[in-house]
């Protein structure tokens, strides 16, 4: 009996072992279900948490004196994410062929960004790979925590908005028509209904009668928006507009500055040249306004100018206190430490802004829900009271 249980455990372990190597593995002759499963795995995402754990454990093993190949071999079995397990296995295969870790990561640009690859490459070049991986893991942990906070702050309004739409749809298309029939039986025509009820009745008729036109208009506007954003000028204007939105724009600018100084601190400390640092940071920026400004800053540095002098031209993007601290770091040759201090400060400011956003938005949503309920109550309960009074 015990042998059968142990045999099941061994078989289960073998089933979980996925030795797929991208570029070597070929599933053309495999059954459809296998190819479909491979498609789903290959399209899945690798989270920041997965990468942070990978880099941290790799740093621990390297620091303990375990060779890179053995460390990667152990880590591919530890990942619960099948896509990431295959990625690690491919990295292992490449390193066994003599390819560097950074070049192995470079093949998976959809998993590892330039910042992460740059840190690994700098660690390999300076012989401080384990130390740099520890720092990289820490940065990814902080980024993951920040993303969780941003998600938590946005979930509440999204959920409330969706619930309002569902409730309004149910009331308008199921409850309200039934009540209209009762009102007509009670002798209340549409013209004798309260104003709120007549407005709701008009909205309902418009949606039912012209739902196809509304759908076409929405799809047309959606297509026009993405066509506009798809152009270089459109994307620039759209990203600039987001940065100017009251309160939200200020929060976004803080997030971009935080990412900027965060990446700059660790890259400079790892020994990467300033121009290369800024090129990596520029490639990692999602907002094209910031990308364009960093391209101009990089051009200025190549002409012999200082980072702070070029950043000062874009005060809207880089606040004056950040520019002054960067200037101090340049003067004292401690740009990495100064950037780290700015990062810590902006981390606190972003946390505070998110808490403030939540504290302001929750009462606003309560007011919106209250107005919504009041309008529905006036539109539905008003005629009922009229029927009751006429019956008396």
HELIX and SHEET records of a PDB file:
HELIX    1   1 UNK A    2  UNK A   16  1                                  15    
HELIX    2   2 UNK A   32  UNK A   43  1                                  12    
HELIX    3   3 UNK A   48  UNK A   63  1                                  16    
HELIX    4   4 UNK A   68  UNK A   78  1                                  11    
HELIX    5   5 UNK A   82  UNK A   96  1                                  15    
HELIX    6   6 UNK A  101  UNK A  106  1                                   6    
HELIX    7   7 UNK A  114  UNK A  126  1                                  13    
HELIX    8   8 UNK A  129  UNK A  170  1                                  42    
HELIX    9   9 UNK A  171  UNK A  175  3                                   5    
HELIX   10  10 UNK A  176  UNK A  185  1                                  10    
HELIX   11  11 UNK A  190  UNK A  192  5                                   3    
HELIX   12  12 UNK A  195  UNK A  209  1                                  15    
HELIX   13  13 UNK A  211  UNK A  229  1                                  19    
HELIX   14  14 UNK A  232  UNK A  244  1                                  13    
HELIX   15  15 UNK A  248  UNK A  269  1                                  22    
HELIX   16  16 UNK A  274  UNK A  284  1                                  11    
HELIX   17  17 UNK A  288  UNK A  302  1                                  15    
HELIX   18  18 UNK A  307  UNK A  311  1                                   5    
HELIX   19  19 UNK A  312  UNK A  314  5                                   3    
HELIX   20  20 UNK A  320  UNK A  331  1                                  12    
HELIX   21  21 UNK A  335  UNK A  391  1                                  57    
END                                                                             
